[in-house]
Amino acid sequence: MNRAALVRGIQLIVALTLATFGFLLWRAVAVKQADLAQGLSTLHPAWLLVAVAFALQEGVCGGTRMFVLGRVLCPKLNWRTAVASEFVLMFVAGVTPGQLGAPVAQVATLVEGGMPFDAIATAELLTAFCTLLFFLLSAAALLLLRVLGLLVVPGAAGLDWLVGISSVIFGSALLALVLCAVHPPLLKWIFRVGGRMFSVPWHPVRRTLGIIPWFKSLADSPSLQPGVLGERLQRAVDRVHEGFDVYRQRGRWAVLQAFGLTVAFFWARFSVAFFILKGLGLSTTPRSFVAAGPPFVQIITVQSLLNFALYLSPTPGASGIAEAGSNTLMSPWVPSVYELPYLVLWRVLALFLCMFVGGAYVFRYLGTDVLERRVKEAEEARRLLEEAITPPHPPTASES
């Protein structure tokens, strides 16, 4: 893997994301060109500047969260590196399906900033813990409001199943992290049982892949040999447990601060919609009942519901899903004539702005050969680890 290939890959994904958004925007403008002109005629730029400030706080609060957690194990970590790593994470999260590439990108940035990999891994798991806890509490609150009839928005019924599934996914992941910290033997037993069950269908699949030339190297990979993955998971549980022990002894306040910052950066993103309404000259009071509480709280609640769809979207940048979901859920506030200007401003400020900041850093970062060097180092470390854990084959007659 070289830098040019990485840049081309990232550029391709960014182009697809922007092309999808551009197509949806072009199609909407073609149909609602008059609406766009009318909607922007009542624009209040000062409120949009407030929206920009709140949108950027997502990256600042997220980076400060990593700084607070990272300093427990790596006192030399500086705030600027931690914040930069968060913006990089947000960029990669926005251009990869399901945000799968985000943690790897943040790790690369922190390693370059001088933070040891073990410290990064533990801090990343604790940030995941804070995020999972936030999502789980949000899902529980949303479901409770729906059951009590205190959350009524168009399309919410269709998202109930999504929030329910999310609760199971986030709850399971949170339970696994807690077991790592509190009782590793139980999680190890779960991995052993799950590994045995998974190996029954996997090994025939692996042997079948070995017949196909394109997949032969994958099937022969030492990391996919019987028992290797299970051993790695067992060791990973021990390492996570050891890292969590440090935070139990002298990092509990840092974890509490990190959770508070998690709430802050999500709510900063959610509040952007409120200030966009103000910027368009629209009332922040919905035309029909949506939820209990003042308008600001109601919009935060609805944006929390939309956030589940964005995080679990299979498309890069949640393209398509973000636009459709936002139009539906925000319809009590946004008249049809304002749908297009609201959507453009919300998409750019709430989703693209921090991505652009992170993207500028990523491409500067790739241009310094840093990432290529880190990738090579990671590949070499992985190769040495695989050689160390792969048992030597018995000598053949010719070797004897």
C-alpha positions in Angstrom: 0.0 0.0 0.0 1.4 3.4 -0.9 0.4 7.0 -0.3 -0.8 7.6 -3.8 -3.2 4.6 -3.6 -4.5 5.9 -0.2 -5.1 9.4 -1.6 -6.8 8.1 -4.7 -9.1 5.8 -2.5 -10.0 8.6 -0.2 -10.6 11.0 -3.1 -12.8 8.4 -4.8 -15.0 8.0 -1.6 -15.2 11.7 -1.1 -16.2 12.2 -4.7 -18.9 9.6 -4.4 -20.3 11.3 -1.3 -20.3 14.7 -2.8 -21.6 13.5 -6.1 -24.6 11.8 -4.3 -25.3 15.0 -2.4 -24.8 17.1 -5.5 -27.2 15.0 -7.5 -29.9 15.1 -4.8 -29.4 18.9 -4.5 -29.5 19.4 -8.3 -32.7 17.4 -8.5 -34.3 19.3 -5.7 -33.2 22.7 -7.1 -34.6 21.7 -10.5 -38.0 21.1 -8.9 -38.0 23.8 -6.2 -35.9 26.6 -7.7 -38.4 29.3 -6.7 -38.6 27.8 -3.2 -34.9 28.2 -2.8 -34.9 31.8 -3.8 -37.9 32.5 -1.5 -36.4 30.6 1.4 -33.1 32.5 1.3 -34.8 35.8 1.0 -35.4 35.9 4.8 -31.9 34.8 5.7 -30.3 36.1 9.0 -26.5 35.5 8.6 -25.7 36.2 12.3 -27.7 33.1 13.4 -25.9 31.0 10.8 -22.6 32.1 12.3 -23.8 30.8 15.6 -24.7 27.6 13.9 -21.2 27.4 12.5 -19.7 27.9 15.9 -21.8 25.1 17.5 -21.1 22.8 14.6 -17.3 23.2 15.1 -17.7 22.4 18.8 -18.4 18.8 17.9 -14.8 18.4 16.9 -13.5 20.5 19.7 -15.4 18.6 22.4 -14.6 15.2 20.9 -10.9 16.1 20.7 -10.9 17.4 24.3 -12.5 14.1 25.3 -9.6 12.2 23.8 -7.2 14.7 25.5 -8.7 14.2 28.9 -8.6 10.4 28.6 -5.3 10.1 26.9 -3.4 12.2 29.4 -4.1 9.6 32.1 -1.7 7.2 30.3 0.3 9.6 28.2 0.9 12.9 30.0 2.8 14.3 27.0 -0.3 14.2 24.8 -1.1 17.8 23.7 -4.6 19.2 23.2 -3.9 20.3 19.6 -3.0 16.7 18.5 -6.1 15.3 20.3 -8.4 17.8 18.6 -6.8 17.2 15.2 -7.3 13.5 15.6 -11.0 14.0 16.2 -11.5 16.1 13.1 -9.6 13.4 11.1 -11.9 10.8 12.6 -15.0 12.8 11.6 -13.7 13.2 8.1 -13.1 9.5 7.6 -16.3 8.6 9.4 -18.2 10.7 7.0 -16.7 9.1 3.9 -16.8 5.4 4.9 -19.9 3.3 5.2 -21.0 2.7 8.8 -18.0 5.0 9.9 -15.8 1.9 9.9 -12.6 3.7 9.0 -12.9 6.4 11.7 -11.0 4.7 14.6 -8.1 3.7 12.5 -7.6 7.2 11.2 -7.7 8.7 14.7 -5.2 6.1 15.9 -2.8 7.0 13.1 -3.0 10.7 14.0 -2.4 10.0 17.7 0.6 7.7 17.0 2.2 10.4 14.9 1.6 12.8 17.8 3.7 10.6 20.1 1.0 8.6 22.0 1.9 4.9 22.6 -0.4 2.5 20.8 -1.4 0.7 24.0 -2.4 4.0 25.6 -4.4 4.9 22.4 -6.2 1.5 22.4 -7.3 1.9 26.0 -8.4 5.5 25.5 -10.2 4.6 22.3 -12.1 1.9 24.1 -13.1 4.3 26.8 -14.3 6.9 24.3 -16.3 4.0 22.7 -17.7 3.3 26.2 -18.8 6.9 26.6 -20.4 6.9 23.1 -22.1 3.6 23.6 -23.5 4.7 27.0 -24.8 7.9 25.4 -26.5 6.0 22.6 -28.0 3.5 25.0 -29.4 6.2 27.3 -30.7 8.1 24.3 -32.4 5.1 22.9 -34.0 4.3 26.3 -35.2 7.9 26.6 -36.6 8.0 23.0 -38.4 4.7 23.4 -39.9 5.7 26.7 -41.1 9.0 25.2 -42.7 7.1 22.3 -44.4 4.6 24.7 -45.8 7.5 26.8 -47.0 9.4 23.7 -44.6 12.3 24.4 -42.8 12.1 21.1 -44.9 12.5 18.0 -43.2 13.3 14.7 -43.8 12.1 11.2 -41.8 9.0 10.4 -41.0 8.3 14.0 -43.0 5.0 14.0 -40.8 3.7 11.1 -37.7 4.5 13.2 -38.9 2.7 16.3 -37.5 -0.6 15.1 -34.1 1.1 14.2 -33.9 2.5 17.8 -34.8 -0.9 19.2 -32.1 -2.7 17.1 -29.6 0.0 18.0 -30.3 -0.6 21.7 -29.5 -4.3 21.3 -26.3 -3.5 19.3 -25.0 -0.7 21.6 -26.1 -2.6 24.7 -24.2 -5.7 23.7 -21.1 -3.8 22.9 -21.3 -1.9 26.2 -21.8 -5.1 28.1 -18.7 -6.6 26.4 -16.6 -3.5 27.5 -17.9 -3.8 31.0 -17.1 -7.5 31.2 -13.5 -6.7 30.0 -13.2 -4.3 32.9 -15.0 -6.2 35.6 -14.8 -9.9 34.9 -12.6 -11.0 32.0 -13.1 -14.7 32.5 -16.8 -14.5 31.6 -16.1 -12.6 28.4 -13.3 -15.1 27.5 -15.7 -18.0 28.0 -18.2 -16.2 25.7 -15.5 -15.8 23.0 -14.5 -19.5 23.4 -18.0 -20.7 22.9 -18.7 -18.3 20.1 -15.4 -19.2 18.4 -16.3 -22.9 18.4 -19.7 -22.2 17.0 -18.3 -19.9 14.3 -15.6 -22.4 13.4 -18.1 -25.0 12.2 -19.2 -23.0 9.1 -16.0 -21.0 8.8 -13.4 -23.7 8.1 -15.2 -25.2 5.1 -15.6 -21.7 3.8 -11.9 -21.0 4.2 -11.0 -24.2 2.5 -13.3 -23.3 -0.4 -11.7 -19.9 -0.7 -8.3 -21.5 -0.9 -9.3 -23.1 -4.2 -10.0 -19.7 -5.8 -6.7 -18.0 -6.8 -7.9 -14.5 -5.9 -8.7 -15.6 -2.3 -5.9 -18.1 -1.7 -3.7 -15.7 0.1 -6.6 -14.7 2.3 -7.4 -18.3 3.1 -3.7 -19.0 3.9 -3.2 -16.0 6.1 -1.8 -17.1 9.5 -4.3 -14.9 11.3 -7.2 -17.0 9.9 -5.8 -20.3 10.9 -7.8 -22.4 13.5 -7.5 -21.0 17.0 -5.4 -18.0 16.1 -8.2 -15.4 16.3 -9.5 -16.9 19.5 -6.1 -16.6 21.1 -5.8 -13.0 20.0 -9.2 -12.2 21.5 -8.2 -13.8 24.8 -5.0 -11.7 24.9 -7.0 -8.5 23.9 -9.4 -9.0 26.8 -6.4 -9.2 29.2 -4.9 -6.0 27.8 -8.2 -4.1 28.0 -8.6 -5.3 31.6 -5.1 -4.0 32.5 -5.8 -0.7 30.8 -9.1 -0.3 32.6 -7.4 -1.0 35.9 -5.3 2.1 35.5 -8.4 4.2 35.0 -10.2 2.6 38.0 -7.2 3.6 40.2 -6.5 7.1 39.0 -8.7 8.0 36.0 -12.3 7.8 37.2 -12.7 11.6 37.1 -11.3 11.6 33.5 -13.9 9.1 32.5 -16.7 11.2 34.0 -15.4 14.3 32.3 -15.2 12.3 29.0 -18.9 11.3 29.3 -19.9 14.9 29.9 -17.9 16.0 26.8 -19.6 13.2 24.8 -23.0 14.6 25.7 -21.7 18.1 24.9 -20.4 17.3 21.4 -23.6 15.4 20.4 -25.9 18.1 21.7 -23.7 20.8 20.0 -24.3 19.0 16.6 -28.0 18.5 17.3 -28.4 22.2 18.2 -27.3 23.3 14.8 -30.8 22.6 13.4 -32.2 25.1 16.0 -30.0 27.9 14.9 -30.5 27.2 11.2 -34.3 27.7 11.8 -33.4 31.0 13.4 -31.1 31.8 10.5 -33.9 31.2 8.0 -36.3 33.3 9.9 -38.5 30.4 10.9 -40.3 29.9 14.1 -38.7 27.4 16.5 -42.1 26.4 17.8 -43.5 23.4 15.8 -46.8 23.7 14.1 -48.1 20.6 15.9 -47.2 18.8 19.1 -43.8 17.0 18.8 -42.4 16.6 22.4 -42.6 18.0 25.8 -40.3 20.9 26.8 -39.2 24.1 25.2 -38.5 24.3 21.4 -34.7 23.9 21.8 -35.2 20.6 23.8 -37.7 19.4 21.3 -35.3 19.9 18.4 -32.5 18.1 20.3 -34.9 15.2 20.9 -35.8 14.9 17.2 -32.2 15.2 16.1 -31.3 12.4 18.5 -33.8 10.2 16.7 -32.3 11.2 13.4 -28.8 10.5 14.6 -29.5 6.7 14.9 -30.3 6.6 11.2 -27.1 8.5 10.4 -24.8 6.3 12.5 -26.2 3.0 11.1 -26.4 4.2 7.5 -24.7 1.8 5.0 -24.0 4.7 2.5 -20.9 7.0 2.8 -21.8 10.2 4.5 -25.3 8.8 5.0 -26.1 10.2 1.6 -29.8 9.9 0.8 -30.8 8.7 4.2 -29.8 12.0 5.8 -31.8 14.1 3.4 -34.9 12.0 3.5 -34.8 11.5 7.3 -34.2 15.2 8.0 -37.0 16.3 5.7 -39.5 14.0 7.3 -38.6 14.5 11.0 -38.2 18.3 10.7 -41.4 18.9 8.8 -43.3 20.3 11.9 -40.8 23.2 11.8 -39.9 23.5 8.1 -42.6 24.5 5.7 -42.3 22.9 2.2 -41.1 26.2 0.7 -38.1 26.1 3.1 -37.2 22.4 2.8 -34.5 22.9 0.3 -32.6 25.8 1.9 -32.9 24.2 5.3 -31.6 20.9 4.0 -28.6 22.5 2.2 -27.6 24.5 5.3 -28.2 21.6 7.7 -26.2 19.2 5.5 -23.3 21.6 5.1 -23.1 22.8 8.7 -24.1 19.8 10.7 -22.4 17.1 8.6 -19.9 18.5 6.1 -18.2 21.4 8.0 -16.2 19.3 10.4 -15.5 16.8 7.6 -14.0 19.6 5.6 -11.8 20.7 8.5 -10.7 17.1 9.0 -10.2 16.5 5.3 -7.8 19.4 5.0 -5.7 17.9 7.8 -5.9 14.4 6.3 -4.6 15.4 2.9 -1.8 17.5 4.4 -1.0 14.5 6.6 -0.9 12.1 3.6 1.3 14.6 1.8 4.1 14.2 4.4 4.6 10.5 3.9 3.6 10.0 7.5 0.7 7.7 6.9 2.6 5.6 4.4 5.3 5.1 6.9 2.9 4.2 9.7 1.1 1.7 7.4 4.4 0.0 6.6 5.3 -0.1 10.3 1.9 -1.6 11.2 2.2 -4.2 8.4 5.7 -5.2 9.6 4.5 -5.4 13.2 1.6 -7.6 12.2 3.9 -9.9 10.2 6.2 -10.4 13.1 3.3 -11.0 15.4 1.9 -13.6 13.1 5.2 -15.3 12.8 5.5 -15.4 16.6 2.1 -17.0 17.2 2.2 -19.4 14.3 3.6 -22.7 15.5 6.6 -23.9 13.4 5.8 -26.7 11.0 7.6 -30.1 11.6 10.7 -30.6 9.6 10.3 -32.5 6.3 12.6 -35.3 5.3 14.6 -33.1 3.1 15.1 -30.5 5.9 16.2 -33.3 8.2 
